[in-house]
């Protein structure tokens, strides 16, 4: 059974594409916000959870567009995703 949407990126089942519905930018520091935006993370972008670290699930590896990125679980928790695929 698949997880119901919307959910946070850290809860997204592996290898299941989703769209960033919203980001709780206020929960991230200014450098974290800048870094994620510079890497292409924003509302409407396609993301996919790839895998999580063995100890506490940190870090989380995600695909943002064509970029593969390792991020802390706390950062992934600030990203809310919805079902769907980005328009090509």
N, C-alpha and C positions, 0 to 999 in steps of 0.2 A: 504494500500500500504506500502511496506517495504522500509526502508531507503537504498539508494545506497551505495555500498562499494567502496573503503575503506572509513572509517570514524573513528573518535576518540571514545575511549571507553565511554566517557560521553554522546555521541550521540547514542550509541547502544541501540536499542529497548530492553525493559525488556524481560527476558527469551528467548533471542535469542543467541545461542552459536556462537562464532566467534573465529578466530585465531589471535593472536598478530602478526601483519605484521612487525611493527617497533616501537621503543620507542625513543623519543627525549630525550636521556639521558642528553644532554647538558642543557636542560631547568630545570633539577632537581638538587638539591644540592647533594653533596657527601653523606651525611647521608641518604637522600631519595633514592638515587640510590642503596646504599648498602641494605637498608631495603627491597626495592621491589625485588631486585635480591635474597636476602636471603629467601624471601617468595615464590620464584619460578617464578617470573615474568620475562619473556624474550621472544624473538621472537620464534614463533612456538607453544607457549602454548595456550591451549584452555581457553577462558574466557567467562563469561556470566554476563550481568548486571542484578542485582536482584531488587534493588529499590534505590530511591534517597530521601534525607532528605526533609522535608516540606518547609524549608526556603531557597530559592535560590538553592535548589537541592543539598545542601551540608550536610553531606557527601554522597558519592555514595557507595552502597554496591555491591561488585562484587564477583564472584566466579572465582578463579584462580586454575585450576585443581580441587582438592578436597577441597581447602581452601576457606572459605568465609572471605572477608576482607572489611573493611570500609576505603575508601580513600577520600581525598579531590578531588573535581571536577577538580581543576587545575592539579593534578597529573593524573587523568583519561584522561584529554585533551591531555597529552603528549604521550598517548598510541594509536597507530593507529592499527585498527583491519580490518581483511578481512573476507569474508564469508568462511565458511568451518568448518570442525571438525578435531580435532587432530587424527593422526593415532594411533591406539591402539596397 
